[in-house]
Amino acid sequence: MTNEFGERAGPLLARITHLEMLSPPAHRVQMPMGPRLAVFRVRDMPPSFYRYLYREIGKAHHWMLRREDPDEHLSDIINAETAEIHVLYVDGCPAGFFELDFSSLPSQTEIIYFGLTPHYQGRGLSKFFLSEAIFAAWSHNPERLVIHTNTLDSPRALQLYQRMGFIPFAWSQEEVEPWL
């Protein structure tokens, strides 16, 4: 990222909100009517497809955890037995994904990533898709479910997570390299 003089800008400061859910919700959010929707758990995901979704969703928010991983390392992470990735399709097009981490079971499951591509944001899909992520996570019977958001994410993310039953339990800050 460059400033108005064409010089490379420094890191961004993100305030992170750490949230938890201590019991599963009573009900799933119903699938919205209108477009044809499908949610598939992806097995043996190619790194190129993961990178496509990660870039389309995460670039605007400067996601960084998986940005620089070599393909072999990325494949090991996303296809591990302790990971689960689900992709939302709208009328046949990939529209979003969530990634779950079960490596800390039985104490917790973490929603590592959750998001929709820009084309499908603002269409009333987030609440339904987050509900799918929550129920997929709770199906492994953790003691708690955690998710994190920060000030670089969508300004509506924190509100959505709280409406769905997550409660903030900690805050932190992190420097994030801008995604050019």
Disulfide bonds with the S-S distance in Angstrom:
none
